[in-house]
């Protein structure tokens, strides 16, 4: 086994993660049985599954308690791997967004009270754990709320690792199980840093780190924030959303991707204000004009409903729902999908401008499976920027660019395999693949989990 110094060098990471000492949970603090959810309010008849939610206390000086939701695989749970899902933001809810709008077993109907089955749920493939992270997001909280103002990516990674260690004590049957981390957006920071923390802990404290990390996958990942923000305007212009004058003004005013001068920022603001009411996370999606629930549910399975977040908000703020999911109802604020304004990330050197490419390269070198996928209609993290980031890694191409498909006919996107990394585009999707293209997202997820190539698309045929 390599020495700690050799691993640190191999990981090429300038941050030293300190793994908090593990402490036994106090009696009555929490248990698997106490966290079990027999039935969610509004859950459809016959939709039986093993689901749990509650808090894992980190036992630190701030009194942090992280909220989780866990759904076992629909079949053969004991044989299937464990997946941790993380949303981004920073500060957005993996529970409300990930579980109830993207990959979980249920969707919320337009009445904000009724649930329906999601036929594209990812727990058909794996046991899925959703974490409300960083602390302060969703139902997660700290006794000392001052910690919200000093949260940064390093602390988030350390907290998430400690959460996993404590959670595995509560669910010991998952110790040593094949483990994967999947997420999107600012999880492009959360996931590489957490994966690195796990790898370091496995070397320095193997007996206390029963986490068998096999792979990571990130959708529309924020990896190089400055480059992605610069590419946003280029992408908008290429797709005829930004005027030539606005595009030229940016080119004349900005001296590079790192230019934060008032002149450059003003040019970008002028150009951005030309866009009107569009969704930059999916340029061709509709926008929500009625931000409230309807008296009677009517459209539960319209996965791309632009108002869906408001139905979820209404559902998760019901007292009965919060009671049954074991949420802390004593919090002084309502549940909300994102709390990004709490986090002063720009004050710290480790986020968000830190490039994640050294982390990715180190994780690849350690033998961990890495997939990066991009919806091709997202302007906020444009596919053109992510493609350039993949090229910067300097990895040899194993299988060149080709179309892939879910049915062997329709092109679902394109894929290129590098040595140690697979990059996938998802055709017709914006920032959130499981919402915009749920069938393609599920096929992609299955291929990633199995470590198999994506299905091929039929070749073009001349009419």
SVG drawing of the C-alpha trace seen along z (x, -y; Angstrom):
<svg xmlns="http://www.w3.org/2000/svg" viewBox="-59 -50 64 59">
<polyline fill="none" stroke="black" stroke-width="0.4" points="0.0,0.0 1.3,-3.4 2.4,-5.7 0.4,-8.7 2.9,-11.1 2.8,-9.2 -1.0,-9.2 -1.1,-13.0 1.3,-13.6 -0.7,-11.4 -3.9,-13.1 -2.3,-16.5 -4.5,-18.4 -3.2,-21.3 -5.8,-20.9 -5.3,-18.7 -8.6,-17.2 -8.9,-16.5 -11.3,-13.6 -13.2,-14.4 -12.9,-11.8 -15.9,-9.5 -18.1,-9.3 -20.7,-6.8 -24.2,-8.1 -25.9,-8.8 -28.8,-6.5 -32.0,-7.8 -30.2,-10.3 -31.4,-8.4 -31.8,-4.9 -32.7,-3.2 -36.1,-2.1 -36.9,-5.6 -36.1,-7.1 -38.3,-4.8 -41.2,-6.5 -44.1,-4.0 -46.0,-6.2 -45.6,-9.7 -48.7,-12.0 -50.3,-11.7 -48.3,-8.6 -50.1,-6.6 -51.6,-3.3 -49.5,-0.3 -46.3,-2.4 -44.6,-0.4 -40.9,-0.9 -38.4,-1.1 -37.7,-4.8 -36.1,-6.7 -35.3,-10.2 -33.9,-12.1 -30.8,-13.7 -27.2,-12.7 -25.5,-14.8 -21.8,-15.6 -21.0,-16.1 -18.9,-19.2 -18.6,-22.6 -21.3,-24.2 -23.9,-21.5 -24.4,-20.6 -27.2,-18.2 -27.5,-17.1 -30.8,-15.9 -31.0,-12.9 -33.6,-11.0 -32.8,-7.4 -34.7,-5.1 -33.7,-1.5 -33.7,0.1 -37.1,1.4 -35.7,4.9 -32.7,6.8 -31.6,3.9 -29.1,6.1 -27.3,6.8 -27.4,3.3 -24.8,0.5 -25.3,-2.7 -25.4,-6.1 -25.1,-9.5 -26.9,-12.2 -25.9,-15.8 -27.5,-18.9 -25.5,-22.1 -26.3,-25.8 -24.3,-26.2 -27.0,-25.8 -29.7,-23.9 -31.7,-20.9 -30.9,-17.4 -34.1,-16.3 -36.6,-18.8 -34.9,-19.0 -33.1,-15.7 -35.7,-13.4 -38.9,-15.2 -38.1,-16.8 -35.4,-14.6 -34.6,-11.0 -36.6,-10.0 -39.6,-7.6 -42.3,-10.3 -43.3,-13.6 -45.5,-16.2 -48.8,-17.0 -49.9,-20.5 -52.0,-20.6 -48.9,-20.5 -50.4,-17.6 -50.6,-14.5 -47.7,-12.3 -47.4,-10.1 -44.9,-7.5 -41.9,-8.5 -41.3,-5.7 -37.8,-7.0 -36.7,-6.7 -33.1,-5.8 -33.8,-3.5 -34.7,-1.0 -30.9,-0.7 -29.5,-1.4 -30.1,-2.4 -30.1,-6.2 -29.2,-8.5 -30.0,-12.2 -28.1,-14.6 -29.1,-18.2 -25.7,-19.8 -24.0,-22.1 -25.4,-22.6 -28.2,-25.2 -29.6,-23.8 -33.2,-22.5 -33.9,-20.9 -30.2,-20.7 -29.2,-23.1 -26.6,-24.1 -27.2,-25.2 -24.6,-27.9 -26.0,-29.6 -22.9,-31.7 -21.3,-28.8 -23.4,-29.5 -21.3,-32.6 -18.0,-30.8 -19.1,-27.7 -16.8,-26.8 -16.1,-23.8 -13.5,-22.2 -15.8,-22.3 -18.6,-20.9 -16.4,-18.0 -15.3,-17.3 -18.9,-17.5 -20.2,-15.2 -17.5,-12.6 -18.4,-12.7 -22.1,-12.4 -21.3,-9.2 -19.3,-7.6 -22.1,-8.3 -24.8,-7.2 -23.0,-3.9 -23.1,-3.3 -26.9,-3.6 -27.1,-1.5 -24.2,0.9 -25.4,3.3 -24.0,0.7 -20.5,0.7 -18.1,1.8 -20.9,1.8 -20.0,0.5 -20.4,-3.3 -20.9,-6.0 -21.4,-9.8 -23.6,-11.5 -24.9,-15.0 -25.1,-18.2 -24.1,-21.8 -22.1,-23.0 -21.7,-19.4 -18.9,-19.8 -17.1,-21.1 -18.8,-19.1 -18.2,-15.7 -14.5,-15.9 -13.6,-17.3 -15.7,-14.7 -14.2,-11.9 -10.7,-13.2 -11.6,-13.4 -12.8,-9.8 -9.7,-8.6 -7.4,-10.3 -9.4,-8.9 -9.2,-5.4 -5.4,-5.6 -4.9,-7.4 -7.7,-5.7 -8.8,-2.6 -10.3,-0.8 -12.6,-3.7 -13.6,-4.4 -15.7,-1.5 -16.5,-3.4 -15.9,-1.5 -15.8,-4.4 -16.1,-3.1 -17.1,-6.1 -18.4,-9.6 -20.6,-11.2 -21.5,-14.9 -24.1,-16.6 -23.6,-20.1 -20.7,-20.4 -19.3,-23.7 -15.6,-22.9 -14.0,-26.1 -16.4,-28.8 -14.7,-31.8 -14.4,-30.0 -18.0,-28.8 -19.3,-32.3 -17.4,-33.6 -18.7,-30.9 -22.3,-31.7 -22.3,-34.8 -20.6,-33.1 -23.2,-30.3 -26.1,-32.8 -24.7,-34.6 -24.2,-31.4 -27.8,-30.4 -29.1,-33.8 -30.3,-34.9 -27.6,-37.7 -27.3,-40.5 -24.2,-41.2 -23.9,-44.5 -24.0,-42.9 -21.5,-40.3 -19.1,-42.9 -19.4,-45.1 -18.3,-42.2 -15.4,-41.4 -14.3,-45.1 -14.7,-45.5 -13.4,-42.3 -9.7,-41.5 -10.0,-37.8 -12.1,-35.2 -10.9,-36.5 -11.7,-40.1 -13.9,-41.4 -13.5,-45.1 -16.5,-47.4 -16.2,-47.9 -16.4,-44.2 -19.1,-43.5 -21.2,-46.4 -20.9,-45.1 -22.1,-41.7 -25.0,-43.2 -26.0,-45.2 -26.0,-42.1 -27.8,-39.9 -30.6,-42.5 -31.4,-42.0 -32.5,-38.4 -35.9,-39.0 -37.8,-36.3 -36.0,-33.1 -34.5,-30.3 -30.8,-30.3 -30.7,-26.8 -32.7,-25.6 -32.9,-28.1 -35.9,-26.4 -37.9,-25.5 -41.0,-27.4 -41.0,-29.7 -43.3,-29.7 -46.0,-32.4 -48.2,-31.1 -46.1,-30.5 -48.7,-28.7 -50.4,-25.4 -53.7,-24.5 -56.8,-23.5 -56.9,-20.1 -54.0,-18.0 -53.9,-17.6 -50.5,-17.2 -48.3,-15.2 -46.1,-13.5 -45.3,-16.6 -41.7,-16.3 -40.6,-19.6 -43.4,-21.7 -41.6,-25.0 -43.7,-25.6 -42.9,-22.2 -40.6,-23.7 -43.6,-25.6 -45.6,-22.4 -42.6,-20.8 -42.3,-23.9 -45.9,-23.6 -45.7,-19.9 -42.5,-20.0 -43.9,-22.9 -47.0,-21.0 -46.7,-20.3 -47.9,-16.7 -45.2,-16.0 -42.5,-17.5 -43.7,-15.4 -43.6,-12.2 -40.2,-12.8 -38.8,-13.6 -37.8,-17.2 -36.9,-19.7 -40.1,-21.8 -38.6,-24.2 -36.5,-25.9 -37.2,-29.6 -37.6,-29.6 -39.7,-27.7 -38.2,-25.0 -36.9,-26.4 -35.2,-24.8 -32.1,-27.0 -30.3,-29.1 -27.3,-30.2 -27.3,-33.7 -26.2,-32.3 -22.8,-31.2 -20.0,-33.7 -18.1,-31.5 -16.5,-34.2 -14.5,-35.2 -12.5,-32.0 -9.7,-30.8 -11.1,-27.3 -14.3,-28.3 -15.9,-28.8 -13.1,-29.9 -10.8,-27.1 -10.4,-24.8 -11.7,-21.2 -9.5,-19.8 -6.6,-18.8 -9.1,-17.0 -10.6,-15.2 -7.2,-14.2 -6.1,-12.9 -9.3,-10.9 -8.9,-9.4 -5.3,-8.4 -6.5,-6.7 -8.6,-4.3 -12.1,-5.8 -14.6,-5.8 -15.4,-9.3 -18.3,-10.4 -19.1,-14.0 -22.4,-14.6 -23.9,-17.8 -27.3,-18.8 -26.7,-20.7 -29.3,-23.4 -27.8,-24.8 -26.4,-28.3 -25.4,-28.6 -22.8,-25.8 -22.5,-25.5 -21.4,-22.3 -18.8,-24.2 -17.1,-25.1 -17.2,-21.6 -15.8,-20.2 -12.9,-22.5 -12.4,-21.5 -12.3,-17.9 -9.6,-18.6 -7.5,-20.5 -7.2,-17.3 -4.9,-16.0 -6.2,-12.4 -5.7,-10.1 -8.9,-9.3 -9.9,-5.7 -13.1,-5.8 -13.8,-8.9 -16.9,-11.0 -20.0,-9.1 -23.8,-9.3 -25.6,-7.2 -29.2,-6.2 -31.8,-4.8 -33.6,-2.8 -31.0,-2.3 -32.7,-4.8 -33.1,-8.3 -29.8,-10.2 -29.9,-10.8 -26.6,-12.7 -22.9,-12.1 -20.1,-10.4 -16.3,-10.4 -14.3,-8.1 -10.9,-9.2 -8.5,-7.1 -10.2,-7.1 -13.1,-9.5 -16.3,-9.4 -17.8,-12.6 -21.5,-12.5 -23.8,-15.1 -27.6,-14.7 -29.5,-16.0 -32.4,-18.3 -31.6,-18.7 -30.8,-21.8 -29.0,-22.0 -31.0,-19.2 -31.0,-16.1 -33.4,-14.0 -36.1,-16.6 -35.6,-17.5 -34.7,-14.0 -35.6,-11.5 -35.4,-8.4 -32.0,-9.4 -30.8,-10.2 -31.8,-6.8 -30.1,-5.0 -27.0,-7.1 -27.1,-6.3 -27.4,-2.6 -24.4,-2.6 -22.3,-4.6 -23.2,-2.2 -22.4,0.9 -19.3,-0.6 -20.6,0.2 -20.6,-1.9 -23.7,-3.8 -26.0,-2.1 -25.1,-2.9 -27.4,-5.0 -28.2,-3.9 -26.1,-5.4 -27.5,-8.3 -29.5,-7.1 -29.9,-9.2 -33.6,-9.8"/>
</svg>
